[in-house]
Amino acid sequence: MDKLNDRFSTTMLTIALYVVAIAYLFPIVWLLLSSLKTGGELFSFPLSILPENPTLENYTYSWNTMDFMKYFINTMFVAVTTTVLTVLASATCGYALAKYKYKWLNVFLICMLATTMLPTEVIMTPTFSVILNLGLYDNLAGLIIPSINTATGIFMFRQYFLTVPNDLIESARIDGANEGRIFFNMMLPIAKPVVITLAIFSFQWRWNDYIWPLLVVSDPDNYTVQIALRSIVGADNIDWVLLLASSIISLVPMFIIFIVFQRYIMDTSATSGLKG
């Protein structure tokens, strides 16, 4: 009876997993298939999921129409720079919160976590005022600086560093290592799973960011990919063929990042020698 119940539970969970996976994949698959359709076929009735005459000319048209290299370079610069700075800032702050024993650090941690309860829209106005006063409006630096600190990244590193034995750090100090060397040569390499996980998340956040670049950037030469896609939508009409193909092209870098680094996400085997 127990085996029958276990088999039934496993079957139901597997079915639920497939249903959720299909629910997430269906819009993406529809977008991909729609990008292969001609303009007339997109609005044919009745609608069909599969294209009758699939064509790749939409992608050629999109690449030649949109200045993708410029937008890719802008977005890549913002995403990579912000990711590197976010990882360093989060790691150093998380290490301090985990290993330094000062009462005011707990207060700082509570205040920091409290910021996660605030919607992003609440802090946009004061942040925009700061960026404007600093002369960073319509500048890629205005996209990077406000995005460096993230409570999520700091909390991830803090929780990870709490699992590292204090004896390991004390041994390094006895051997004459200073705090900078302990952090960069020992603690940061140990936290490789968290570094890669946060780097992937941060890169994804910045690559897909839309609202903040829409507020800060007005010069088309500084457009990121998402703002460039928004510029396709006109007041009177929308070039759906261009929009759909361009949207697929914009997803390619994120897809490559996921394929390359997915096996590194929270690789717990990297910490097996420290726990116990």
Backbone as CSV, one residue per row, in Angstrom:
resi,resn,N_x,N_y,N_z,CA_x,CA_y,CA_z,C_x,C_y,C_z
1,MET,0.824,-1.206,0.000,0.000,0.000,0.000,0.863,1.264,0.000
2,ASP,1.961,1.223,0.817,2.861,2.377,0.879,3.529,2.614,-0.469
3,LYS,3.933,1.508,-1.125,4.568,1.655,-2.427,3.584,2.222,-3.449
4,LEU,2.311,1.797,-3.340,1.297,2.305,-4.255,1.062,3.791,-4.041
5,ASN,1.038,4.210,-2.771,0.851,5.628,-2.459,2.039,6.454,-2.938
6,ASP,3.251,5.911,-2.750,4.450,6.612,-3.206,4.447,6.759,-4.730
7,ARG,4.035,5.693,-5.424,3.998,5.745,-6.882,2.956,6.749,-7.357
8,PHE,1.803,6.774,-6.681,0.752,7.712,-7.044,1.216,9.150,-6.819
9,SER,1.877,9.389,-5.671,2.369,10.736,-5.369,3.409,11.174,-6.380
10,THR,4.308,10.245,-6.730,5.345,10.570,-7.713,4.737,10.891,-9.068
11,THR,3.728,10.116,-9.460,3.065,10.344,-10.748,2.373,11.697,-10.783
12,MET,1.656,12.026,-9.705,0.938,13.294,-9.653,1.912,14.480,-9.659
13,LEU,3.018,14.361,-8.919,4.010,15.437,-8.892,4.675,15.605,-10.259
14,THR,4.915,14.475,-10.935,5.514,14.542,-12.272,4.572,15.223,-13.255
15,ILE,3.274,14.875,-13.181,2.290,15.508,-14.058,2.218,17.007,-13.786
16,ALA,2.214,17.377,-12.485,2.174,18.794,-12.124,3.407,19.524,-12.647
17,LEU,4.563,18.851,-12.573,5.804,19.450,-13.074,5.723,19.697,-14.569
18,TYR,5.179,18.728,-15.312,5.046,18.890,-16.759,4.067,20.016,-17.091
19,VAL,2.987,20.114,-16.330,2.001,21.167,-16.578,2.620,22.545,-16.373
20,VAL,3.375,22.708,-15.280,4.031,23.987,-15.003,5.064,24.302,-16.082
21,ALA,5.838,23.278,-16.493,6.855,23.484,-17.530,6.216,23.923,-18.850
22,ILE,5.103,23.285,-19.212,4.413,23.652,-20.449,3.856,25.071,-20.351
23,ALA,3.323,25.433,-19.170,2.767,26.777,-18.982,3.841,27.846,-19.162
24,TYR,5.080,27.548,-18.721,6.170,28.509,-18.872,6.718,28.518,-20.294
25,LEU,6.776,27.351,-20.938,7.404,27.255,-22.246,6.476,27.684,-23.380
26,PHE,5.181,27.535,-23.189,4.242,27.796,-24.285,4.367,29.219,-24.844
27,PRO,4.386,30.290,-24.007,4.536,31.642,-24.585,5.840,31.824,-25.359
28,ILE,6.922,31.201,-24.851,8.215,31.332,-25.528,8.184,30.626,-26.878
29,VAL,7.607,29.411,-26.885,7.507,28.659,-28.137,6.630,29.406,-29.137
30,TRP,5.521,29.982,-28.656,4.630,30.739,-29.540,5.362,31.955,-30.121
31,LEU,6.142,32.638,-29.273,6.921,33.784,-29.747,7.909,33.353,-30.818
32,LEU,8.596,32.243,-30.580,9.579,31.752,-31.546,8.921,31.377,-32.864
33,LEU,7.816,30.658,-32.805,7.126,30.241,-34.027,6.509,31.431,-34.752
34,SER,6.006,32.404,-33.988,5.418,33.591,-34.612,6.467,34.415,-35.340
35,SER,7.714,34.395,-34.815,8.781,35.163,-35.463,9.167,34.568,-36.811
36,LEU,8.710,33.341,-37.082,9.003,32.691,-38.368,7.887,32.885,-39.379
37,LYS,6.812,33.582,-38.979,5.673,33.787,-39.863,5.814,35.092,-40.650
38,THR,5.144,35.137,-41.776,5.083,36.379,-42.544,4.075,37.328,-41.897
39,GLY,4.106,38.594,-42.296,3.208,39.580,-41.705,1.750,39.232,-41.892
40,GLY,1.389,38.741,-43.081,0.000,38.389,-43.344,-0.453,37.187,-42.545
41,GLU,0.455,36.252,-42.330,0.096,35.039,-41.602,-0.099,35.296,-40.113
42,LEU,0.526,36.338,-39.586,0.402,36.635,-38.161,-1.044,36.934,-37.774
43,PHE,-1.801,37.531,-38.683,-3.169,37.942,-38.371,-4.210,37.169,-39.167
44,SER,-3.799,36.009,-39.679,-4.752,35.169,-40.398,-5.740,34.549,-39.417
45,PHE,-6.921,34.268,-39.902,-7.942,33.649,-39.057,-8.430,32.366,-39.728
46,PRO,-8.506,31.271,-38.987,-8.177,31.140,-37.556,-6.664,31.122,-37.329
47,LEU,-6.276,31.509,-36.121,-4.866,31.543,-35.778,-4.295,30.127,-35.726
48,SER,-3.062,29.992,-36.158,-2.381,28.693,-36.100,-1.060,28.868,-35.377
49,ILE,-0.717,27.864,-34.601,0.540,27.932,-33.853,1.725,27.727,-34.791
50,LEU,1.648,26.730,-35.645,2.750,26.421,-36.554,2.684,27.314,-37.789
51,PRO,3.809,27.868,-38.209,3.827,28.687,-39.438,3.652,27.817,-40.673
52,GLU,2.841,28.293,-41.600,2.619,27.540,-42.838,3.849,27.598,-43.745
53,ASN,4.455,28.759,-43.844,5.657,28.927,-44.663,6.747,29.586,-43.821
54,PRO,7.414,28.809,-42.973,8.427,29.401,-42.086,9.559,30.058,-42.877
55,THR,9.971,31.212,-42.393,11.038,31.962,-43.069,11.964,32.605,-42.055
56,LEU,13.240,32.656,-42.436,14.241,33.320,-41.589,14.514,34.741,-42.055
57,GLU,13.798,35.164,-43.098,14.015,36.512,-43.614,13.638,37.587,-42.588
58,ASN,12.749,37.223,-41.655,12.370,38.186,-40.612,13.579,38.593,-39.776
59,TYR,14.457,37.628,-39.503,15.642,37.923,-38.697,16.634,38.783,-39.478
60,THR,16.748,38.496,-40.768,17.612,39.332,-41.606,17.086,40.757,-41.672
61,TYR,15.773,40.864,-41.833,15.130,42.176,-41.866,15.332,42.916,-40.546
62,SER,15.184,42.198,-39.444,15.352,42.809,-38.126,16.796,43.266,-37.909
63,TRP,17.761,42.407,-38.253,19.175,42.741,-38.033,19.601,43.933,-38.884
64,ASN,19.091,44.015,-40.094,19.450,45.124,-40.975,18.736,46.419,-40.608
65,THR,17.566,46.297,-39.990,16.792,47.482,-39.632,17.242,48.068,-38.292
66,MET,17.459,47.198,-37.326,17.867,47.631,-35.992,19.394,47.657,-35.896
67,ASP,19.915,48.648,-35.212,21.366,48.724,-34.997,21.719,47.889,-33.770
68,PHE,21.608,46.562,-33.940,21.731,45.676,-32.790,23.116,45.702,-32.156
69,MET,24.160,45.853,-32.955,25.510,45.834,-32.385,25.687,46.968,-31.380
70,LYS,25.169,48.149,-31.705,25.276,49.282,-30.789,24.494,49.008,-29.512
71,TYR,23.289,48.483,-29.656,22.460,48.210,-28.486,23.035,47.071,-27.646
72,PHE,23.586,46.068,-28.320,24.208,44.956,-27.600,25.426,45.435,-26.802
73,ILE,26.235,46.296,-27.419,27.428,46.805,-26.735,27.028,47.631,-25.511
74,ASN,26.031,48.506,-25.675,25.567,49.309,-24.539,25.047,48.428,-23.409
75,THR,24.186,47.479,-23.758,23.585,46.613,-22.742,24.631,45.710,-22.111
76,MET,25.553,45.191,-22.924,26.601,44.324,-22.388,27.509,45.093,-21.444
77,PHE,27.843,46.333,-21.786,28.689,47.151,-20.914,28.001,47.393,-19.579
78,VAL,26.725,47.754,-19.629,25.976,48.002,-18.393,25.837,46.725,-17.576
79,ALA,25.485,45.619,-18.232,25.244,44.365,-17.522,26.520,43.803,-16.906
80,VAL,27.603,43.792,-17.662,28.856,43.217,-17.165,29.444,44.083,-16.053
81,THR,29.495,45.394,-16.264,30.064,46.288,-15.256,29.258,46.223,-13.962
82,THR,27.945,46.285,-14.070,27.095,46.219,-12.888,27.240,44.883,-12.186
83,THR,27.338,43.809,-12.949,27.472,42.479,-12.356,28.763,42.343,-11.558
84,VAL,29.868,42.788,-12.129,31.154,42.710,-11.420,31.119,43.523,-10.135
85,LEU,30.625,44.749,-10.216,30.560,45.604,-9.035,29.559,45.074,-8.003
86,THR,28.464,44.509,-8.475,27.465,43.941,-7.563,28.029,42.758,-6.792
87,VAL,28.745,41.888,-7.482,29.337,40.720,-6.818,30.361,41.159,-5.770
88,LEU,31.232,42.104,-6.121,32.252,42.575,-5.175,31.611,43.265,-3.972
89,ALA,30.644,44.158,-4.221,29.997,44.878,-3.129,29.213,43.929,-2.234
90,SER,28.496,42.999,-2.828,27.693,42.056,-2.049,28.573,41.102,-1.257
91,ALA,29.671,40.652,-1.866,30.560,39.716,-1.179,31.245,40.371,0.019
92,THR,31.763,41.578,-0.160,32.444,42.248,0.949,31.476,42.569,2.081
93,CYS,30.289,43.041,1.730,29.295,43.372,2.750,28.792,42.108,3.441
94,GLY,28.545,41.060,2.668,28.090,39.801,3.250,29.128,39.188,4.170
95,TYR,30.394,39.298,3.796,31.479,38.780,4.639,31.553,39.533,5.960
96,ALA,31.429,40.855,5.896,31.465,41.659,7.117,30.289,41.326,8.034
97,LEU,29.118,41.168,7.477,27.937,40.860,8.276,28.012,39.466,8.890
98,ALA,28.716,38.559,8.231,28.785,37.179,8.716,29.900,36.965,9.733
99,LYS,31.023,37.671,9.580,32.204,37.333,10.368,32.668,38.415,11.341
100,TYR,32.175,39.640,11.218,32.560,40.689,12.153,31.471,40.834,13.208
101,LYS,31.859,40.907,14.445,30.922,40.922,15.568,30.791,42.338,16.133
102,TYR,29.936,43.124,15.512,29.587,44.448,16.016,28.066,44.546,16.098
103,LYS,27.569,45.117,17.200,26.124,45.172,17.397,25.428,45.977,16.306
104,TRP,26.074,47.062,15.848,25.426,47.911,14.854,25.277,47.218,13.511
105,LEU,26.033,46.138,13.288,25.905,45.413,12.037,24.546,44.723,11.937
106,ASN,24.038,44.242,13.089,22.710,43.621,13.080,21.624,44.635,12.727
107,VAL,21.783,45.852,13.234,20.832,46.915,12.899,20.900,47.221,11.403
108,PHE,22.124,47.280,10.893,22.307,47.531,9.459,21.668,46.427,8.631
109,LEU,21.814,45.174,9.084,21.235,44.045,8.359,19.709,44.146,8.320
110,ILE,19.114,44.487,9.452,17.653,44.612,9.508,17.172,45.734,8.591
111,CYS,17.865,46.864,8.612,17.486,47.989,7.749,17.631,47.617,6.276
112,MET,18.687,46.873,5.981,18.925,46.466,4.600,17.832,45.518,4.113
113,LEU,17.488,44.540,4.947,16.441,43.595,4.567,15.081,44.279,4.466
114,ALA,14.895,45.330,5.252,13.620,46.058,5.207,13.406,46.724,3.853
115,THR,14.506,47.057,3.173,14.374,47.690,1.860,13.765,46.760,0.828
116,THR,13.852,45.440,1.066,13.262,44.491,0.117,11.734,44.546,0.152
117,MET,11.176,45.139,1.203,9.721,45.259,1.295,9.190,46.441,0.476
118,LEU,10.095,47.311,0.039,9.672,48.486,-0.718,9.622,48.169,-2.210
119,PRO,8.536,48.486,-2.872,8.492,48.308,-4.335,9.541,49.194,-5.005
120,THR,10.042,48.733,-6.112,11.056,49.500,-6.838,10.553,50.887,-7.208
121,GLU,9.266,50.998,-7.525,8.697,52.277,-7.942,8.783,53.335,-6.840
122,VAL,8.811,52.888,-5.572,8.843,53.835,-4.452,10.157,54.601,-4.410
123,ILE,11.257,53.920,-4.720,12.579,54.553,-4.607,13.059,55.139,-5.927
124,MET,12.270,55.009,-6.977,12.714,55.518,-8.277,12.815,57.037,-8.291
125,THR,11.846,57.718,-7.683,11.847,59.187,-7.711,13.059,59.771,-7.000
126,PRO,13.353,59.366,-5.741,14.558,59.922,-5.100,15.847,59.503,-5.804
127,THR,15.884,58.270,-6.308,17.081,57.819,-7.026,17.285,58.638,-8.291
128,PHE,16.204,58.897,-9.005,16.305,59.707,-10.224,16.776,61.123,-9.893
129,SER,16.316,61.686,-8.773,16.744,63.031,-8.365,18.247,63.058,-8.104
130,VAL,18.758,62.012,-7.462,20.202,61.931,-7.191,20.980,61.839,-8.497
131,ILE,20.524,60.970,-9.390,21.201,60.806,-10.676,21.190,62.123,-11.455
132,LEU,20.084,62.844,-11.409,19.963,64.113,-12.126,20.924,65.149,-11.552
133,ASN,21.015,65.221,-10.227,21.893,66.200,-9.574,23.372,65.867,-9.768
134,LEU,23.669,64.600,-9.961,25.058,64.194,-10.186,25.475,64.344,-11.645
135,GLY,24.544,64.743,-12.486,24.864,64.906,-13.906,24.992,63.597,-14.654
136,LEU,24.321,62.559,-14.170,24.424,61.237,-14.790,23.202,60.892,-15.637
137,TYR,22.319,61.879,-15.843,21.162,61.632,-16.694,21.621,61.441,-18.144
138,ASP,20.979,60.505,-18.825,21.319,60.170,-20.205,22.774,59.720,-20.318
139,ASN,23.185,58.944,-19.309,24.549,58.429,-19.251,24.472,56.983,-18.773
140,LEU,25.295,56.111,-19.353,25.263,54.710,-18.961,25.646,54.523,-17.493
141,ALA,26.445,55.452,-16.957,26.799,55.373,-15.535,25.562,55.538,-14.661
142,GLY,24.582,56.277,-15.156,23.335,56.439,-14.421,22.534,55.155,-14.336
143,LEU,22.791,54.227,-15.242,22.153,52.913,-15.180,22.910,51.966,-14.270
144,ILE,24.216,52.168,-14.162,25.060,51.227,-13.431,25.060,51.494,-11.924
145,ILE,25.339,52.729,-11.535,25.570,53.042,-10.123,24.397,52.683,-9.213
146,PRO,23.151,53.036,-9.542,22.054,52.708,-8.621,21.768,51.209,-8.508
147,SER,22.316,50.423,-9.419,21.994,48.992,-9.452,23.051,48.121,-8.788
148,ILE,24.095,48.726,-8.262,25.200,47.933,-7.717,24.794,47.196,-6.453
149,ASN,24.256,47.931,-5.483,23.894,47.306,-4.211,22.559,46.587,-4.323
150,THR,22.530,45.356,-3.855,21.302,44.582,-3.840,21.222,43.796,-2.539
151,ALA,20.125,43.951,-1.831,19.955,43.250,-0.554,19.955,41.742,-0.750
152,THR,19.452,41.297,-1.882,19.418,39.859,-2.161,20.831,39.282,-2.225
153,GLY,21.724,39.956,-2.951,23.092,39.478,-3.067,23.824,39.492,-1.738
154,ILE,23.655,40.558,-0.969,24.311,40.653,0.344,23.832,39.533,1.257
155,PHE,22.524,39.290,1.261,21.968,38.238,2.111,22.467,36.869,1.678
156,MET,22.580,36.623,0.374,23.090,35.343,-0.125,24.508,35.092,0.366
157,PHE,25.375,36.095,0.257,26.767,35.927,0.693,26.851,35.785,2.209
158,ARG,26.064,36.563,2.931,26.088,36.455,4.395,25.729,35.043,4.849
159,GLN,24.650,34.512,4.300,24.221,33.171,4.699,25.254,32.127,4.316
160,TYR,25.921,32.332,3.198,26.941,31.367,2.774,28.177,31.436,3.666
161,PHE,28.632,32.655,3.950,29.834,32.809,4.765,29.613,32.348,6.206
162,LEU,28.376,32.334,6.663,28.083,31.826,8.005,28.404,30.334,8.113
163,THR,28.389,29.620,6.985,28.679,28.188,7.003,30.181,27.903,7.017
164,VAL,31.005,28.926,6.771,32.460,28.741,6.775,32.956,28.797,8.216
165,PRO,33.680,27.783,8.682,34.156,27.775,10.080,35.048,28.974,10.386
166,ASN,34.827,29.572,11.542,35.668,30.696,11.960,37.113,30.270,12.189
167,ASP,37.302,28.993,12.532,38.663,28.496,12.756,39.517,28.627,11.507
168,LEU,38.896,28.502,10.343,39.640,28.629,9.087,40.194,30.041,8.934
169,ILE,39.396,31.029,9.294,39.826,32.424,9.204,40.880,32.731,10.259
170,GLU,40.677,32.225,11.471,41.646,32.454,12.539,43.001,31.840,12.208
171,SER,42.977,30.687,11.564,44.240,30.048,11.163,44.974,30.908,10.148
172,ALA,44.234,31.482,9.229,44.853,32.356,8.230,45.438,33.602,8.880
173,ARG,44.751,34.152,9.873,45.267,35.324,10.583,46.525,34.996,11.357
174,ILE,46.549,33.827,11.964,47.747,33.403,12.709,48.932,33.254,11.762
175,ASP,48.654,32.820,10.535,49.728,32.660,9.543,50.195,33.992,8.972
176,GLY,49.548,35.088,9.393,49.991,36.416,8.976,49.216,37.030,7.834
177,ALA,48.131,36.409,7.425,47.337,36.962,6.324,46.501,38.133,6.826
178,ASN,46.465,39.221,6.049,45.619,40.361,6.425,44.197,40.132,5.935
179,GLU,43.299,41.049,6.278,41.894,40.854,5.959,41.641,40.829,4.454
180,GLY,42.371,41.683,3.729,42.193,41.707,2.286,42.604,40.397,1.642
181,ARG,43.710,39.853,2.094,44.180,38.585,1.532,43.250,37.437,1.908
182,ILE,42.757,37.450,3.138,41.820,36.411,3.566,40.570,36.433,2.691
183,PHE,40.083,37.638,2.430,38.846,37.736,1.660,39.052,37.332,0.203
184,PHE,40.054,37.913,-0.465,40.211,37.694,-1.902,40.842,36.336,-2.237
185,ASN,41.754,35.853,-1.390,42.445,34.606,-1.698,41.781,33.367,-1.109
186,MET,40.923,33.568,-0.105,40.330,32.406,0.539,38.801,32.421,0.497
187,MET,38.194,33.487,1.017,36.746,33.497,1.147,36.021,33.622,-0.197
188,LEU,36.513,34.507,-1.056,35.842,34.686,-2.348,35.914,33.436,-3.220
189,PRO,37.090,32.764,-3.319,37.104,31.498,-4.081,36.205,30.425,-3.472
190,ILE,36.118,30.393,-2.132,35.254,29.415,-1.482,33.792,29.641,-1.878
191,ALA,33.422,30.915,-2.026,32.032,31.270,-2.332,31.745,31.244,-3.829
192,LYS,32.489,30.494,-4.597,32.310,30.440,-6.051,30.875,30.128,-6.467
193,PRO,30.175,29.168,-5.830,28.780,28.910,-6.241,27.893,30.140,-6.113
194,VAL,28.057,30.903,-5.010,27.244,32.097,-4.817,27.654,33.186,-5.798
195,VAL,28.946,33.309,-6.049,29.444,34.313,-6.999,28.809,34.097,-8.369
196,ILE,28.839,32.858,-8.839,28.298,32.569,-10.168,26.791,32.734,-10.190
197,THR,26.121,32.281,-9.123,24.665,32.413,-9.069,24.239,33.878,-9.098
198,LEU,24.863,34.696,-8.236,24.514,36.118,-8.211,24.896,36.800,-9.523
199,ALA,26.023,36.401,-10.107,26.445,36.998,-11.380,25.414,36.727,-12.469
200,ILE,24.890,35.507,-12.518,23.882,35.172,-13.522,22.608,35.969,-13.291
201,PHE,22.172,36.022,-12.032,20.959,36.779,-11.717,21.140,38.265,-12.036
202,SER,22.284,38.823,-11.622,22.529,40.240,-11.837,22.584,40.559,-13.327
203,PHE,23.272,39.726,-14.081,23.351,39.946,-15.533,21.957,39.889,-16.144
204,GLN,21.152,38.932,-15.710,19.792,38.817,-16.232,18.955,40.040,-15.869
205,TRP,19.074,40.509,-14.626,18.318,41.692,-14.196,18.661,42.896,-15.052
206,ARG,19.947,43.117,-15.267,20.370,44.302,-16.014,20.059,44.167,-17.503
207,TRP,20.190,42.970,-18.050,19.899,42.780,-19.471,18.421,43.009,-19.754
208,ASN,17.565,42.581,-18.847,16.117,42.699,-19.054,15.531,43.969,-18.443
209,ASP,16.358,44.811,-17.830,15.851,46.008,-17.174,15.202,46.928,-18.206
210,TYR,14.049,47.452,-17.847,13.302,48.283,-18.795,12.912,49.644,-18.213
211,ILE,12.282,49.641,-17.040,11.732,50.877,-16.490,12.830,51.898,-16.206
212,TRP,13.902,51.476,-15.521,14.943,52.427,-15.149,15.665,53.006,-16.373
213,PRO,16.106,52.192,-17.330,16.699,52.778,-18.545,15.726,53.690,-19.295
214,LEU,14.435,53.373,-19.258,13.457,54.209,-19.933,13.409,55.606,-19.317
215,LEU,13.648,55.690,-17.998,13.639,56.982,-17.317,14.944,57.744,-17.494
216,VAL,16.053,57.047,-17.499,17.368,57.695,-17.436,17.937,58.009,-18.813
217,VAL,17.635,57.193,-19.799,18.266,57.324,-21.119,17.280,57.911,-22.122
218,SER,17.720,58.942,-22.831,16.893,59.538,-23.874,17.588,59.577,-25.232
219,ASP,18.918,59.541,-25.237,19.681,59.563,-26.480,19.671,58.166,-27.109
220,PRO,19.226,58.027,-28.362,19.207,56.704,-29.004,20.573,56.023,-29.027
221,ASP,21.658,56.794,-28.997,22.986,56.192,-28.985,23.280,55.471,-27.670
222,ASN,22.510,55.783,-26.623,22.701,55.137,-25.318,21.624,54.105,-25.017
223,TYR,20.781,53.814,-25.983,19.705,52.858,-25.766,20.255,51.475,-25.423
224,THR,19.592,50.811,-24.493,19.844,49.389,-24.264,18.902,48.594,-25.167
225,VAL,19.058,47.283,-25.163,18.266,46.444,-26.058,16.778,46.603,-25.783
226,GLN,16.403,46.597,-24.502,14.976,46.655,-24.172,14.354,47.984,-24.598
227,ILE,15.080,49.077,-24.448,14.560,50.381,-24.865,14.502,50.458,-26.386
228,ALA,15.459,49.828,-27.048,15.428,49.794,-28.512,14.203,49.039,-29.007
229,LEU,13.855,47.943,-28.326,12.653,47.207,-28.696,11.412,48.057,-28.482
230,ARG,11.426,48.853,-27.411,10.284,49.727,-27.142,10.120,50.768,-28.245
231,SER,11.224,51.202,-28.832,11.153,52.227,-29.869,10.481,51.717,-31.134
232,ILE,10.371,50.396,-31.278,9.705,49.829,-32.453,8.209,50.108,-32.410
233,VAL,7.666,50.169,-31.183,6.224,50.357,-31.016,5.894,51.816,-31.296
234,GLY,5.211,52.081,-32.384,4.853,53.440,-32.750,3.514,53.852,-32.170
235,ALA,3.199,55.118,-32.312,1.937,55.634,-31.784,0.750,55.154,-32.614
236,ASP,0.954,54.964,-33.898,-0.151,54.605,-34.783,-0.123,53.154,-35.233
237,ASN,1.052,52.606,-35.396,1.141,51.231,-35.869,2.358,50.541,-35.281
238,ILE,2.384,49.218,-35.372,3.473,48.400,-34.853,3.919,47.448,-35.952
239,ASP,5.207,47.424,-36.198,5.767,46.469,-37.154,5.986,45.155,-36.402
240,TRP,4.979,44.291,-36.419,5.029,43.069,-35.624,6.118,42.116,-36.091
241,VAL,6.348,42.052,-37.370,7.408,41.184,-37.882,8.756,41.613,-37.310
242,LEU,9.010,42.922,-37.326,10.259,43.449,-36.787,10.333,43.244,-35.281
243,LEU,9.239,43.474,-34.580,9.225,43.357,-33.126,9.448,41.921,-32.666
244,LEU,8.781,40.973,-33.296,8.901,39.570,-32.884,10.307,39.034,-33.163
245,ALA,10.832,39.304,-34.347,12.166,38.821,-34.687,13.222,39.481,-33.802
246,SER,13.070,40.775,-33.548,14.024,41.481,-32.698,13.974,40.960,-31.264
247,SER,12.797,40.597,-30.790,12.668,40.063,-29.433,13.409,38.743,-29.298
248,ILE,13.317,37.901,-30.315,14.049,36.624,-30.283,15.553,36.867,-30.295
249,ILE,16.003,37.790,-31.132,17.439,38.096,-31.188,17.933,38.608,-29.843
250,SER,17.111,39.409,-29.161,17.519,39.957,-27.874,17.648,38.881,-26.797
251,LEU,16.996,37.731,-26.993,17.046,36.646,-26.016,18.276,35.757,-26.179
252,VAL,18.932,35.842,-27.329,20.046,34.934,-27.615,21.170,35.027,-26.576
253,PRO,21.661,36.229,-26.207,22.737,36.280,-25.197,22.346,35.649,-23.868
254,MET,21.112,35.878,-23.411,20.673,35.283,-22.154,20.594,33.771,-22.269
255,PHE,20.190,33.269,-23.400,20.116,31.824,-23.612,21.511,31.211,-23.576
256,ILE,22.467,31.881,-24.191,23.846,31.381,-24.189,24.414,31.387,-22.768
257,ILE,24.173,32.467,-22.029,24.646,32.555,-20.642,24.082,31.416,-19.816
258,PHE,22.804,31.126,-19.980,22.175,30.056,-19.203,22.779,28.705,-19.550
259,ILE,22.960,28.422,-20.841,23.496,27.134,-21.267,24.911,26.929,-20.727
260,VAL,25.719,27.972,-20.760,27.127,27.848,-20.360,27.281,27.696,-18.855
261,PHE,26.486,28.449,-18.082,26.722,28.521,-16.643,25.691,27.802,-15.779
262,GLN,24.736,27.125,-16.373,23.689,26.526,-15.556,24.231,25.467,-14.588
263,ARG,25.270,24.745,-14.983,25.782,23.691,-14.114,26.539,24.240,-12.909
264,TYR,26.872,25.531,-12.942,27.586,26.127,-11.826,26.654,26.700,-10.758
265,ILE,25.357,26.805,-11.075,24.446,27.468,-10.151,24.338,26.674,-8.854
266,MET,24.737,27.312,-7.793,24.666,26.725,-6.465,25.209,25.298,-6.449
267,ASP,26.438,25.145,-6.922,27.096,23.843,-6.945,27.525,23.502,-5.523
268,THR,26.685,22.769,-4.818,26.940,22.495,-3.398,28.157,21.598,-3.195
269,SER,28.563,20.884,-4.224,29.724,20.020,-4.053,30.990,20.821,-3.815
270,ALA,30.985,22.117,-4.203,32.159,22.956,-4.003,32.389,23.274,-2.534
271,THR,31.365,23.085,-1.709,31.493,23.410,-0.298,31.522,22.172,0.583
272,SER,31.590,21.013,-0.033,31.494,19.788,0.750,32.639,19.639,1.724
273,GLY,33.806,20.222,1.413,34.948,20.107,2.305,34.914,21.049,3.469
274,LEU,33.948,21.948,3.523,33.907,22.934,4.601,32.831,22.641,5.626
275,LYS,31.886,21.771,5.307,30.767,21.528,6.184,30.992,20.245,6.965
276,GLY,30.460,20.252,8.150,30.550,19.032,8.920,30.873,19.329,10.368
